[in-house]
Amino acid sequence: MTTPSLEVADVIRAYGNEYRTAHRLPRRHLRALRDIGTCRTAALGGHVDRCDGCGYERISYNSCRNRHCPKCGSLAKEKWLRARQRELLPVPYFHIVFTIPDELNRLALVNQALVYAMLFQSAAQTLLCLGRDPKHLGAEIGLIAVLHTWGQNMMDHPHLHCIVPGGGLSSDGGRWIGSRENFFIPVQVLSRVFRGKFLESLKKAYRTGRLKCVGKVELLRDKQTFQKLLDRLYAKAWVVYAKQPFGGPEQVLAYLGRYTHRVALSNHRLASMADGKVSFRWRDYRDGNKEKVMTLDACEFIRRFLLHVLPDGLCKIRYYGFLSNRYRQTRLARCRALLGVLVPVEDALAKSWEDVLLDLTGVDVRQCPSCHTGRMRPHRVLAVTHHAPP
């Protein structure tokens, strides 16, 4: 993949100070601006490699490793994918998307950790409970849930992508119960159950005082106003979208590789930056999925990007059922045994980061780019030059 000529980091370096001066920001936003703006620059230090043949030297600056940085995460993603590859089963996989209504977006922004946790729990429990129901499958299923908080225009749009194997374990663990190849659970049923579970959690959080109603949602402190919101939400059909089943494990991995470690906007979608404006490409799903270009004031661009900086400690990828961290080792082994699947060889996970990068880019960073015969060896360390507070 070619290196983009314009990066989110360029926007932050050009306009980040202006934005910081104009807004009171939480520490995680300040940290994201600092990290992304200094990623792979001399500010973070680095190292010099020297060719053992011709003496050519190459400087490599350190990455910020912030999970919201568009440049970071490729190696972590590849390591994660290799672990997931070992867990894939020879069954159909379903892709189900749960979305909360737009009326909840402002409330979610004020209560990100709480509302996103509700979204995870409500969607997962919907799938697990309906999976156990004999009317649908009658089995203990597993799933991977991935949180996305953005739409193509970078506005807030919290939704959850769930990857679900087509089947599960019987209650006694003695049988694998497979789903139909092209059908899992009716979306209308998923929608109603999801709506009920989420709104019950929302009401409980409101009653116990855990739901903050400040700023643009301050009116919801009034119980009648909050009840009117609930009434509207109960009357709506919530969007649960079941996409076409994946064709096989390879398609599942390809999807996971594209979506699990995404950030709100990749560098490759940026089109231009000039005169205080930033333009980026986006797809308008309401207009036939057409690709368009949106232009924003630079500070508004930064504001939208920061909407999707998650609270510290919030995991955006979670596992449930027989894929949960607690039960994965034993129950996945049972699934393999019932399906007659051999345990994958561990050696596939043992590659160095240089080999992983070679797989991803076709570039061997150990080979000298000048003489093409020598090997690049560590020569000296470059110290960090900038110690900004988070």
N, C-alpha and C positions, 0 to 999 in steps of 0.2 A: 504494500500500500504506500502511495506517495505521501510525503510529508506536506501537510497543508501550509499554504503561504501565510495564513492568518489564523491565530489561535485565540481562545478565550483569555489566555494569559496576557496577550497583547492588549486586549480591551481593559483588563484589570490594571495593567501597568500604566495605561494612558489615562484612565478615568477613575481608578479605584480610590485615590486620595480624595477626589472631589466627592465621591459617593460617601466615603467614611465621614467626611467633614459635615455633610448635610444630614446624616442619619445617625441615630443612636442604635448601635448594632449589638446583638448578643455575641458572646465570646466565640461561639462556633462559626459565626459569619465572618468575624474578624480573622479567625484562624484560617478559614477557607480562602479569603482574599489574599492573605499573606502567603500561604502555601502555594496556591496556584500561580500567583504573580512571580514567585521566586523559583519555581520548579525548573530544574535542569539549567540553573544559572550559577554563576560564581558565588552568589550569596549563600548557597547551601553547601559549598565545598565540592570536592570530587577527588579524582585521581588521574594520574598520567600513566598511560601504558607506553612501553617502548618496544619496538620490533627487535627481536634477538638476531636478526639478520642484517638489515640495512640501517637500523638505528632510528627509523621514523618514529615520531612521538604523536600520541593522540590524547586529547583532553576529554574526559567524560565527567560531566557534572551530575551531582546527586539528584534523585527524584524526591519530591515532597512526600509521596506515599499517602496523600490525603485521598480518601475514597471518593471525593467529589471532583477530583482533578481529571480533566479529559485526557491527559497524557499518561496518567498512571493506571495501574491495574491490569495490564495485559498479561504479565507473568503470573500474577495471583489468580487471574481468571483461568489461565491455562492449567495451572495446578489444580484448581477446583474442578475444572472439567474432566481432568484425568481421573479424579476420585469418583465423580459421578458416572463416568463411563463404566467403571467396574460394578456399579450398582444397577445398570440397566437390565431389564428382563425381556425375554422374547415374547412380548405381548403388545397389543395396541396401546398407544398412549393418547390421552385426551388433554386438550388445552382449554381451560375454562377461565374466563375473566369476570371478576366481581368488581363493580363500580358503585361508589356511594353517590347519591344525587347531588347536583350542583348546589342545592340549598344548604348543604352541610360543609361546603368548601371553606367558608370563612371561619366557621367553628373549628374545623380541623386545623387551620393554620394557627389558631390561638392555642390549640390543645394537641399539637402534633403527636407527641409520644403516646398520649392516651387514646386518641381517635385511631391512629394507625394500628395500635395494639388491638383495639376493638375490631378493626377491619380484618386483621389476621385471624383473630379468634373466631369471629362470626363466620367467616368464609370456611375456615378449616372445619369447624364443628358442623356446619351445614353439610359439607361433603362426607365427613365421617359418619354422621348420624344417618343420612340417607343411604350411604353405602351399607350400613349395618341392617337397614330395613329390608326384610325379606321381599317386600313388594318391588324392590329395585335390584338389589344384588345379594344382600344377606351375607356380607363379608367385611372383614377388617381391611380397609384399603390403606394406601400410603399416598402421600403427595408432597411436592415441593411448591412453596408459595413465594413469589417474588413481588416485592412492592415497587410500584412506579407511582410517582406523585405528579407527573407532568403530562401535558398534552403537547402536540407538535408545535404550538405557539408559545410554549414554555409557561403558560398559565397553570395554576394549580388544578390538578385533575387526579385525585387519589384513586388508584385501582390496583387490583391484585391479580397477577397471572399465576394460575395454578396448573402444574403439570401432574397428571394423575395416571398411573398405570391402570390398564383396563382389567381389573380383577383384584382379588384379595384373598386373605386366609379365612377359612371357616372359623366359627367361634371356638372350636376345640383345636384348631391349628392342624387338623389332619388332612385337609383338602385345599387345593387351589380352586377358587370359584371364579371363572372368567366371565367378563362382561360380553355383551354383543360387540362385534367388531367395529361397527359404525355408530354405536349409540350407548350412552352411559346413563344419564338421569335427565328427565325433561327439564328444560331451562325454566319453564313456568314454575315448577315445583322448587327448583333451586332458588329462584328469585323470591318466592313467598317465604321460604324458611330463612333465607339470609336476611331479608328485611326484618322479620320478627326477632331474630337473635340480635341483630345489630341495635335495633331500637330499644330492646329490653336492656341491653348494656348501657345505652345512652341515658335512659331514664334512671337507672341505678346510679350512674356517675353523677347525674344532676342532683338526685336526692341526697347523696352523701357529700355533696360539696366539692367533688373532685373535678367537675367540669367548670373551667374558667369561662366566665361571660364578661369579657372586657373589650374595650375598643369598639370595633364595628359590630360586635355581637352583644354589646352591653344590654340591649333591650331584652335579651333572653333571660335576664335575671328575674323578670316578672313571670310568675308561674303561668299566668293565663297566656302570655305571649309564647312561652315555651310549649305549652300544650297545643296551641294553634299550629306551631311548627310540626309537632308530632302528628297531629291530625292530617296535615298535608302530606307528610312523609308516608303515613300508613295508607293513604288513599292512592299513592303512586305505585306504578309497576316499576320495580327497581331493575336496572340493567344487569343481567347476567348473560354473558355471551359464550356459547360453546363453539369454538372454532372446529374446522375440519380435523379429524384425528390425524396424528402424525403417521407417516408411511412406515416408519420403523425406527429403531434406535439411532441410526445415523441422523435422521431428521430431528430427533429430540435433541441430540448433542449440538447440531447446527443452530437450532433455536436458542438453546441455553447459552451458547457462545455469543450470540448476537445481543441478547437481552438481559442476562442476569447482572452483569457488571456495568450496565449503562449509567451515564450521568444525564442530566437534563438536556444538554446539547453537546454534540461532538464537534471537534474542531473542523471536521470536513463539511459541516453544514454552514459554516460562516462564509459569507459572500464578500463583504467589504466593510471597511471602517473609515469614515471621513467626516470632517466637520461636525463632530459630536454625535454622529449617527452610526449605528451598527445594523447591517443587513444580514439576514440568514435565510436559508432555504427551509421550507416546511411543506407538509402535505395537508391539504384541506380536505378532510374526510367527508365534510358536508357538501363538497362540490366535486363529486366524482373522483376523489383521491388525487386531485390535481396538485402538481408541485408548483409552489408559488414562492415569492421572495417577500419577506416582511422586514420593514425598516423601523427601528426604534431609536429614541434618544439613548445614548450610551448608558446613562444612569438608570433608565427604565430597563434596559437589557440586563444590567447587573442585578437590579431588584428582582427581576423574574428568575434569574439564575439562582439567586440566594434563597428563593422560596423553597428550593428542593434540597437544601443542605439539611440533612437529617439531624435530630437531636443526638447528642453523644450517647453511645451505647445501644442505640436502636438497631437491631439486626434487620436488614432488608431482605434476607433470604432465610426462610424457616422451613422445618421439616415436621411432618405429622404422620400418625398411624405407624405402619410398619417401617417407614423411612425416618421416624423420629430418632433423634440422637440417642435417646435412652434405650430403644429397642432395635435399632437398625442392625446391629451385628447378629443377634440371634434370630430375629424374624426374617431378615433378608436371606440368611442362610437357609431357613426353613422354606422360603419361597423358591429358592434355587433348587433345593432338593426335590420339591414337589413338581417343579417344571423340568427337572432333568438337566439343569444348567451347571457346567463346571465352574469352579471358583476361578476368577481371572488371576493371571500371574502378577505378582507384586512388582516385577522388574519394570513394568510399564510406567510406574510412578517414580523411578529412580533417576530420571534425566536431570542433568545440571541445567541451570538457567540459560547457559550459553546454547545448549542443545535445544531447549524449548524455543529460544529466540530464533534459532536456525530453522526450526519447523515452521514458525509463524511467518518469518520474513524472507527466508532463503539466504540470509546474510550470516556468515560465520564471523563473529566479532573477534575470534581468536586469530584469524588470518590477517596478515599485514595488508592494508588497502593500497600500500605503495608498491612493494615489491612482489606481493602475492605469493611469496614462498616462506617468508619468516613468520614467527608466531609473536603475537603481542603479549608482553609480560608486564606485570605491575612494576612501576618504576618509583613513583613518589605520590604522596597524598597531598591534596590541596585543602587548606583549612577553610572552615566556614568563615565568611567575611561579614555576615549580617545577622545580628541577634535581635530580631524584632519581637516584642511581646505578642502573645497570641491574641 
